[in-house]
Amino acid sequence: MMKYILYFLAICGFYSCGDDPTQTYTLTNETDYSVDIHGFSHRGVEGNEFIVSAEIIKLKSLESISFERNSGEMFDNRTWFSEDAIDSVRIFFNNEKLLVIECDLGSTNSCHSIFQSKNTASITLEDYDRAELID
């Protein structure tokens, strides 16, 4: 019996007994404007309808925010949102300008850093310059 207990304890130590691995992601607003970032998913839908929308991320001017996300085989958080299939974001700058960014999640290498699985991403002045005025 003692042999089985020791074996179980060794297995738990090796696999951390249910501890979920987490990653910390940091998103930075490098602009002089407040930003609201809305995440959506078009996956599996024809046209421009959204099937999933995520929480809104709000950042003040020059602010950073960090997120803890579960990682590993069971999770696919390829974006900064709690939803795992976000392929479109709308970034509002002071509610005066809007930038819509979409990404094919099959190949994120050429997408904005907010879609990549790196641990840091930034909203930049270049993003602000590409945004359009809201009517």
C-alpha positions as CSV (number, residue, x, y, z in Angstrom):
1,M,0.0,0.0,0.0
2,M,2.8,2.4,0.9
3,K,4.3,1.8,-2.5
4,Y,1.1,3.0,-4.2
5,I,1.0,6.1,-2.1
6,L,4.6,7.0,-2.9
7,Y,3.9,6.3,-6.6
8,F,0.8,8.6,-6.5
9,L,2.7,11.4,-4.8
10,A,5.5,11.1,-7.3
11,I,3.0,11.3,-10.2
12,C,1.3,14.4,-8.6
13,G,4.7,16.1,-8.1
14,F,5.6,15.4,-11.7
15,Y,2.3,16.7,-13.1
16,S,1.7,19.4,-10.5
17,C,-1.5,17.7,-9.3
18,G,-3.9,19.7,-11.3
19,D,-2.2,23.0,-11.4
20,D,-3.3,24.8,-14.5
21,P,-0.3,26.5,-16.3
22,T,-0.9,30.2,-16.8
23,Q,0.6,32.8,-19.0
24,T,0.7,36.5,-18.3
25,Y,0.0,38.8,-21.2
26,T,0.6,42.6,-21.2
27,L,-1.2,45.0,-23.5
28,T,0.1,48.6,-23.7
29,N,-1.5,51.7,-25.0
30,E,1.4,53.8,-26.5
31,T,-0.9,56.6,-27.6
32,D,-2.0,59.9,-26.0
33,Y,-5.6,58.7,-26.3
34,S,-7.9,56.5,-24.3
35,V,-8.8,53.3,-26.1
36,D,-11.7,50.8,-26.0
37,I,-10.9,47.5,-27.6
38,H,-13.9,45.4,-28.6
39,G,-13.2,41.8,-29.7
40,F,-15.4,39.7,-32.1
41,S,-15.4,36.5,-34.0
42,H,-16.7,35.9,-37.6
43,R,-15.7,32.3,-37.6
44,G,-18.2,30.0,-39.2
45,V,-20.5,32.8,-40.3
46,E,-21.1,34.2,-43.8
47,G,-21.2,38.0,-44.1
48,N,-20.4,40.4,-41.3
49,E,-22.4,38.9,-38.5
50,F,-20.6,38.2,-35.3
51,I,-21.1,34.9,-33.5
52,V,-19.0,35.7,-30.5
53,S,-18.2,39.0,-28.8
54,A,-15.7,39.3,-26.0
55,E,-15.3,41.7,-23.1
56,I,-14.2,45.3,-23.8
57,I,-10.7,46.2,-22.8
58,K,-10.3,49.8,-21.7
59,L,-6.9,51.5,-21.6
60,K,-6.1,55.1,-20.6
61,S,-3.4,57.0,-22.4
62,L,0.0,55.3,-22.0
63,E,-1.5,52.6,-19.7
64,S,-0.6,48.9,-19.6
65,I,-2.8,46.1,-18.4
66,S,-1.9,42.5,-17.7
67,F,-4.0,39.4,-18.1
68,E,-3.5,35.9,-16.7
69,R,-4.7,33.2,-19.1
70,N,-4.7,29.4,-18.8
71,S,-2.4,27.8,-21.3
72,G,-1.7,24.4,-22.6
73,E,-3.3,21.9,-24.9
74,M,-6.8,22.5,-23.7
75,F,-6.7,26.2,-24.3
76,D,-6.4,28.3,-27.5
77,N,-6.2,31.9,-26.2
78,R,-4.5,33.2,-29.3
79,T,-5.7,36.7,-28.5
80,W,-5.9,39.0,-25.5
81,F,-9.5,38.1,-24.8
82,S,-11.1,35.4,-22.6
83,E,-12.8,34.1,-25.7
84,D,-10.5,31.9,-27.9
85,A,-11.7,32.6,-31.4
86,I,-11.5,36.4,-31.7
87,D,-10.5,37.3,-35.2
88,S,-11.7,40.9,-35.4
89,V,-11.1,43.9,-33.1
90,R,-12.5,47.4,-33.1
91,I,-10.3,50.0,-31.4
92,F,-12.0,53.2,-30.5
93,F,-9.6,56.2,-29.8
94,N,-11.4,58.7,-27.4
95,N,-14.6,57.6,-29.1
96,E,-13.5,59.9,-32.0
97,K,-11.7,57.5,-34.3
98,L,-12.2,53.8,-35.1
99,L,-9.8,51.2,-36.3
100,V,-11.1,47.8,-37.4
101,I,-8.5,45.0,-37.6
102,E,-9.3,41.5,-38.8
103,C,-7.0,38.5,-38.9
104,D,-7.0,35.0,-40.4
105,L,-6.3,33.0,-37.3
106,G,-4.9,30.2,-39.4
107,S,-1.8,32.3,-40.0
108,T,-1.3,35.2,-37.5
109,N,2.3,36.1,-38.5
110,S,1.2,39.0,-40.7
111,C,-1.5,40.1,-38.3
112,H,-1.5,42.9,-35.7
113,S,0.3,41.9,-32.5
114,I,-3.0,41.8,-30.7
115,F,-3.8,38.6,-32.6
116,Q,-0.4,36.9,-32.1
117,S,0.4,34.5,-29.3
118,K,3.3,36.7,-28.0
119,N,3.1,37.8,-24.3
120,T,3.1,41.6,-25.2
121,A,1.2,43.7,-27.6
122,S,0.8,47.5,-28.1
123,I,-1.7,49.9,-29.5
124,T,0.5,52.5,-31.3
125,L,0.4,55.9,-32.8
126,E,0.6,54.1,-36.2
127,D,-2.7,52.4,-35.3
128,Y,-4.2,55.8,-34.4
129,D,-3.1,57.3,-37.7
130,R,-4.8,54.4,-39.6
131,A,-8.1,54.9,-37.7
132,E,-11.0,56.7,-39.3
133,L,-13.0,59.5,-37.9
134,I,-16.4,58.4,-36.4
135,D,-19.3,60.3,-37.9
